[in-house]
Amino acid sequence: MHPETHLQLHAIRSAELQRHAADFRLTHPRPGIDTATGCHTPHTGLRTRLGLTMVELGLRMLPDGSAAPSCTARTA
C-alpha cells in the first residue's frame, strides 16, 4: 500500500474515533471532565499538595549520587 494512502486511512479512522468519543462524552457526562474537550479539571487541592510533598520528601531521602547508574558488569 502506498504510504500516502496509508496515512489517509489513519486520518479518516482517527476522525471517526474522535467523533464517536465526542458523542459518547455528550451522552454520558462525568463530573470533573469537560464534555467539549474531554479534559480533566486541574487538581489544586489537598491531593496534589500531598503528592508533591511526598515526591519532595522522597527526593530528599536519596543520598547524593545514588540515582546514578552503576557501571560494573556482573558475570554469571
C-alpha positions in Angstrom: 0.0 0.0 0.0 1.3 3.5 -0.9 2.3 5.5 2.2 0.1 8.4 1.3 -2.9 6.1 1.1 -2.0 4.5 4.4 -1.8 8.0 6.1 -5.1 9.0 4.7 -6.8 5.9 6.1 -5.3 6.6 9.5 -6.6 10.2 9.4 -10.1 9.1 8.4 -10.2 6.5 11.2 -8.8 9.0 13.7 -11.6 11.5 12.8 -14.2 8.8 13.2 -12.9 7.7 16.6 -12.8 11.4 17.8 -16.3 11.9 16.6 -17.5 8.8 18.5 -15.7 9.9 21.6 -17.3 13.4 21.5 -20.8 11.8 21.1 -20.1 9.5 24.0 -18.9 12.4 26.2 -22.1 14.3 25.4 -24.4 11.4 26.2 -22.5 10.2 29.3 -21.3 13.3 31.1 -18.9 12.7 34.1 -18.2 15.2 36.9 -14.9 16.9 36.7 -14.5 16.3 32.9 -15.1 19.0 30.3 -17.7 17.5 27.9 -16.5 19.6 24.9 -12.8 18.6 25.1 -12.7 15.6 27.4 -10.0 17.2 29.6 -9.9 16.7 33.3 -10.1 19.7 35.5 -6.8 20.5 37.2 -6.3 19.3 40.7 -5.3 22.1 43.0 -6.4 20.7 46.3 -5.1 18.6 49.1 -4.5 15.6 46.9 -2.0 17.5 44.7 -0.2 19.1 47.6 0.2 15.8 49.4 1.5 14.2 46.3 4.1 16.9 45.7 5.1 16.8 49.3 5.7 13.0 49.1 7.8 13.4 46.0 9.9 16.1 47.6 10.4 14.0 50.7 11.4 11.0 48.6 14.0 13.1 46.7 15.4 14.4 50.0 15.8 10.9 51.3 18.0 9.8 48.4 21.7 10.2 49.2 23.7 12.2 46.7 24.8 10.2 43.7 22.7 7.2 44.5 20.5 7.7 41.4 23.5 7.3 39.1 23.6 4.0 37.2 26.2 1.6 38.2 28.9 0.8 35.6 30.0 -2.5 37.0 29.2 -5.5 34.9 28.0 -8.7 36.6 29.1 -12.1 35.4 27.3 -15.4 35.9 
